[in-house]
Amino acid sequence: MKSIKSVYKIGNGPSSSHTVGPYHAAQIFAGRYPGADAYRVTLYGSLAFTGEGHGTGKAIRAVLPHAEVIFDRKTSELPHPNTMLFTALKDGEVIGEKRMFSVGGGSIRIEGEESDEDVEVWPQESFTEIIDLCRARRVNLGQLIYRTEDISLRPYLAYVWNAMKESIARGLSADGILPGGLGVERKAKLLHEKRCYNESADVTMNRVIASYAYAVSEENASENIVVTAPTCGSCGVLPSVLYYMEHDRGFPEEEIHEALAVAALVGNVIRTNASISGAECGCQAEIGSACSMTAAALASLYGLNIDQIEYAAEIAMEHNLGLTCDPVKGLVQIPCIERNAVAAMRAISSVNLSRFLYATRKISFDEVVATMYRTGKDMDEKYRETSHGGLSQLYEGYAR
């Protein structure tokens, strides 16, 4: 497996596959053909169908200001649902061309080439192998991660955590209408400040964590800076729970960093054996993965054993199986923002169940990851980030 650092990328929303990835791809291509006087970028598959709502053209033009961006919605039989063809021109003649794929979480694959992320750091590819290694060495997951990765991991986790906290702070202080035309109001500030009469401690916790998830997701929808965890569309789940644990429960920052590392390892296993791309496997690959990562992080933070951590991650993924990606108008707003808050609550419930029932479990984490991937491949294309089905087709607005 690759370094867990590649799970977390910092960039502008609203979509890691549709903005962060294409932006990075444009940078790579521009660097190869600096002498070009014109560029043409053809987008296929999910990028073509939802790229306008996701701001893909805007992301590409941030690097290639005068690029012609073509949304090809007819070509099928693609090597990946997020396929891009970059073309460089000089005096009207083609001087270079390259096909690239935005494979999820902001990662790019270049046809026929290896990428910087292809360097293998982990010889293990399954969670079962990782557990076996922990037991053989008598270490926990955090200790294994720090011994396997290089010394740059700790400062990188601190950098990532700081960016996550900044996105929460910005989101909690903002109000108004999100861009895109749906008229969706920001709700994070309201959720955070509006305490119900005689509110119980559990209700307060749920409301506050939800406000943090909304804050990050609304920042993402506003095309502001967020951290993929593992994607932009699911970027609110993990930071909302961990921020609550640090800010409201007093857990030390070093322990939060280790929990982030455990979450990234889980995301890495998912990415290696399945997918974190909504265009490839539906929202189960994004929110399901984020929920699973968050459950593992929280279980680790609580000091639960490795079987309990695995079971928490498995429960979180299992009960997101089949989750479709059908964003209204191709915007990462409905149902995406609310879904981040719900997934945060589900991650906490998964940990609570795993704490007591781990000895009775029948399904391994690796099995549920394989199931997610197969389910995603079986899913109709209209439910895989094309806005051709589900809410994206039935939504008519709601006013009363």
Secondary structure, DSSP 8 states (H G I E B T S, - for coil): ---GGGG--EEESS-IIIIIHHHHHHHHHHHH-TT-SEEEEEE-HHHHHHHHHHTHHHHHHTTSTT-EEEE--S--S-SSSSEEEEEEEETTEEEEEEEEEEEETTEEEETTS--GGG----S--SHHHHHHHHHHHT--HHHHHHHHS-TTHHHHHHHHHHHHHHHHHHHHH--SB-TTSS--B--HHHHHH---TT--HHHHHHHHHHHHHHHHHHHHHTT-EEE-SS-STTTTHHHHHHHIIIIIT---HHHHHHHHHHHHHHHHHHHHHS---HHHH-GGGTHHHHHHHHHHHHHHHTT--HHHHHHHHHHHHHTTTT--B--GGG-S-TTHHHHHHHHHHHHHHHHHHHHHHGGG----HHHHHHHHHHHHHHS-GGGBSSSSSTHHHH------
